[in-house]
Amino acid sequence: MPTMKCAVKFPILTNRVLLLGSILLACAAYADAAPGKAEKTKRQKSPQIETPSATVSAPAGDCSRCHKAVLGRKFTHGPVGVGMCSVCHAKEQAGAKHHTFVLAKEGPELCLSCHETLRKKALASKVPHAAISTGGCTSCHDPHGSQDRFFLKDVVMDNVCANCHNAKTKGAFLHPPAGKSCALCHDPHGSENANLLKAPAPGLCLDCHQKAKSEFAGKHVHPPVKVGCVSCHDPHSAPHKFFFQTEVKGLCLKCHDKIAKQLKKDKLVHAAVGMVGCLGCHGPHTENQAKLLRKPMKDLCIGCHKGKAVELKSQFLHGPVAQNECDGCHDPHSSENPKMLTAYFPELFYNPYKDGLYALCFNCHEKDIARDAKTTTLTDFRNGDQNLHYVHVHGEKGRSCKACHQVHASNQEKHIRSGVPFGSWVLPIKFKKSAEGGTCNVGCHNPKSYSRTKAVLNP
């Protein structure tokens, strides 16, 4: 076969790039037509590297013959795709044990010479990504190509990040952004926010959780909300619903340690704590009610204690109830006392009087109200100077306060109840208040009246 020569003449072009490209195409055509001769000629003319100090430029088009692994990937880095290896690999290192090319520039500067828009984030951000300074861009990116469009070393971004960080997507409940791409929330090059976040929380979270915005408009704010959503929620994955690392009650008690100790110590635990949990009564973010209650306390309580709903429609409400302070008498979490009371009050109807027996009532009311048989100062419930509170509560069959008073609400003044339980009966009570005293008509004794200014003689 006759020898073919690459002798292509071109007109002088102002665009030297087009000229060079045409020459390369013509030479390539020649090489395809006579591969044996062309290769032989090439081998004969290629200089042999004999001196360790010598360096030569990377031969164009030769790299792909040996480095086939860098080709054929779904996404190819631009210089690789057009065969311009010398953009990054400048000169061959002479005398090296292996065929080695030095890089055109060192560290991130090689990449940033083209990716100039990333320079500020990578090098001058308030919070730069540590991987860039320690391992360079190739810590995360393959400089030749990848199955990922950003040339990440794995199509699952969490796998790339897990080379330095613990894997974040192993929990039973996976936050959708974490499962798709870490870069949805984090800027992988640098940020002005902690943890490389694209925006500070809770703003970053609320960009997606639009429905939750209404939960952040309340007057009272849960302190962890001010710190950030990750105080309670794991932003990646977690073993429990709502991305909690522990169940709700356990999570709350990590901060509310006083309540945690109380729950362990007390005999009685409010059923709502075990059945519904903290979120049954409290909002986790913000609320308009104190203590982050979801509703006014009175309304919240009768949501479960429906039997009290009718009673609380009465004309006269007990002070704590009127002020929406059921916790004035009941502890909403746990207690050592019957009916979750904050202080002791006897369950029995008849009780011999002794100090401390009615400690609950005497938290607010005068504790000496029934101390003396005769008084003109301790109580207004007296007939002349006869202390009628003393009469009712002292003695072997002393009556409990609740024998006469309804503890939540009543349609009679002084919270006098409409009926007093007596075995299976309910004895009616009719009380009428007067300027100086009153009249009581009850099933347990004859009608009686009393006056503070002048004692009434009752039959």
C-alpha positions, 0 to 999 in steps of 0.5 A: 500500500502506498504511503499516505501523507497528511498534506492538507492546505488551508487558507489563512483564517483569522480564527486560529481555533478553527484552523487547529481543529481542521488540522486535527480532523485531517490527521485523524482521518489519515490515521484511520486510513492507514493505522499501521503505518501511522502508528509506526511512524509516530513511534519512530518520531516520538522522543524517548525520555532519558533524562530525569530532569526532562519534562514534556507536554501531555500528547493530545489524544493519547490519554483515552487509550489507556485511561478508558475508565474515565470515559463512558460515564453518564455525565462527563466533565467538559474537558474530558469530553472534548479530549482536553486533558492538558487543561488540568494535567499540565506536564508529565513528571519525568523519571517517575515510576509510573506515567504521572502528570502534574496538575496545572494548579494546586488544590481548589485553585485548579477547579476554581480557575474555571468555576469562578462563581464558586470562589467566594463560597469555597474560600471566603464564606463565614462557614466554609466546607472543611472538606475543600480545605483538607481534601480539595474538590475531589473529596466529593467530586470525580474530576473526570465524570460520574453517574451523577450530574454534579460528578459526585462520587456516588449517585446517593449524596448521603453516601458521599457525605458519609465519608466524613459524616455519619450516615444520616438516612438510616432511621425508620422515618426519613425526612424527604429532603435528606433522602433526595439530596443533602444540598436541598438544605446544605450548601456543599461549598460554603455558607453564612449559616451554621452547619452550611445551611442555606438559610437559618432555622426556622425559616429554612424549615418553613420554606417547605412546611408552609402549614406549620407557619400558623403554629408559630404565630402564638403569643407564647413561644416554646424556648427550643423554637427560639434555638431552632427546629433541630432542638427536638426534630432530627432533620435527617431521619429518626426512629420515631414519628415527627423525626424524634430521636425518642418518643414524645414524653421522653423527649419533653422530659429531657428538658422538663426534668422537674416533672420527670422526677415528679412522675417517677416519685408520685403514686398517681399519674394523670391518665392523659400523660400516658394515653395522649402524651404531652402534645394532647394538652400542650402545643410544641411550638407556640400558643396563645395560652400560658404554658403552651396550652392548646386551649384555655385550661377550663375548656381543655380539661372538660374536653376529657372530663365531660361530666364537669361541662354542665356544672361549669355552666353554673352561675357562680364559679369557684375562683380557680375555675373562673380564672382558668386555673384548674391547676390551682387545685389539681396537678396536671401531671402527677400527685401523691393525693387523691384526684390529682390534688396539689395538697391533701384533702380527705376523700371521706365525708365524715372526718374528725377535725385536725390541723392539715386535714383540709390543707388544699382549701387553706392554700387560699382560704384563711386556715384559722376559719374553724379554729375557735368555737367563739369568734367575731373575726375568724369567719362571717359564717357565725350566729352572733359569736358562734363559729358555724364553721367550727360547729360543722367540722369539729367532732367525731362526725365532722363534715368535710368542706365538700359536704356543703360547698360545690368545689367547681361551681354552683348556682347558689352563692358561697358555692353552696351545693344544691344537694349533699350526697348521703348514701344513695340519696341526695339531700337538697340544700336551699341557701339564701344569703342576707345582708347580715347572714342567711338561711339554710334549709337542708335535708339533714337538719331543720331550717336554720338562720344566722345573723352576725349582728344579733344571734338568731334563736333556732328551734 
